[in-house]
Amino acid sequence: MPYFRSNIRSMSGYVPGEQPQGDGFIKLNTNENPYPPSPAVAVAVNEALQHGLQKYPDPMAGAFCRRASELLGVPPDWILAGNGSDDILTIVTRALVGEGQLLRLPYPSYILYRTLADLQGARSEEVHFEPDWTLPEAFGRGSDDLRLVFLANPNSPSGTVVPPEAVLELAQRLPCPLLVDEAYADFAETNCVDLVAKSEKIMVSRTLSKSYALAGLRFGYLVAQPHLIQQFVKVKDSYNCDALSIAAATAAIGDQAWLAETREKILHSRGRLMTAMRDLGFIVPDSQANFVWALHSRQGARPMYEELKRQRILVRYMVYPGWGDGLRITVGTDEEIETCVAKLQEIV
Ligand SMILES: *Cc1c(COP(=O)(O)O)cnc(C)c1O
């Protein structure tokens, strides 16, 4: 295809997890919330519909930013709303990383970061985590063309966390911005939002897909110092969030009682899943997210994944060269987890 830019022709493209459209699967493969979202979401969407959809939405999603501002303790102009946090990651990469320049990412981690670099025709440098999932010194090293560093925190697939003190120290050593992808921070004990005020190099992205049970809606946001936000606004689609999702997302973050209750249930189930998997002989790092990463000490994970799928239980099978292959299992309801663990007991 000679019409296309050479970087597009040569890249393979991001492959999202399977999304079977029929019912009948226990779906533990893409870290969705097993519980329905706050009832306030449906009320807000209905109200927005009554209002009509003939007008364009607020380009900056001001209602959302004001509510998020109260929640996070930063001014509203420190927040940029996006069509899912993948939209935010795209905006940031397009704004900061040019052709031939360098983007750094940890490994193993979220595979999309690499794709974003490829789209830019940029170079990406994967720096391996230490075996205990801490970051090596090299992750913070300066380099001439380095324009952006991504860090998923908690990380996927491991569920492990780099503590905020280490993130701040890392940012201070880096010559460029550090995007801390906090897609799973609501399930963790710590987060880095307070660091944004301490260093203009630290930016934090969040999503409503996982903790707020709104993966089907598409809403995420960035927290960064306002002079950076102003530059990112130039890069985004003018109306990157629609009226219904702005209303829904604003209502969702307004119901913190729902979040606290759902979080408790998921953390409880996560504990049970980690224990059960370890009892089955898997190596499972302590997870601070809504999934666990399980490598078997003796057996390959692929046949396990395939057999679970035949039994209509979907988990994520992942191979990371140099790290082995494993199962990333989303924390579902207690019942879903019991079923999954019982099947694994038969398989392993
Ligand atoms: C799920 C996920 C996202 C994307 O979230 P969306 O808001 O649904 O686009 C971003 N980063 C990581 C690490 C994720 O796991």
The ligand as an ORCA input file, in Angstrom:
! r2SCAN-3c Opt
* xyz 0 1
  C      -7.824      0.324     30.357
  C      -6.597      1.119     30.336
  C      -6.572      2.388     29.756
  C      -7.660      2.889     28.846
  O      -8.786      3.278     29.413
  P      -9.952      3.900     28.544
  O     -10.344      5.081     29.335
  O     -11.009      2.849     28.489
  O      -9.439      4.283     27.187
  C      -5.417      3.154     29.863
  N      -4.330      2.672     30.481
  C      -4.296      1.444     31.021
  C      -3.058      0.974     31.696
  C      -5.427      0.621     30.957
  O      -5.383     -0.601     31.442
*
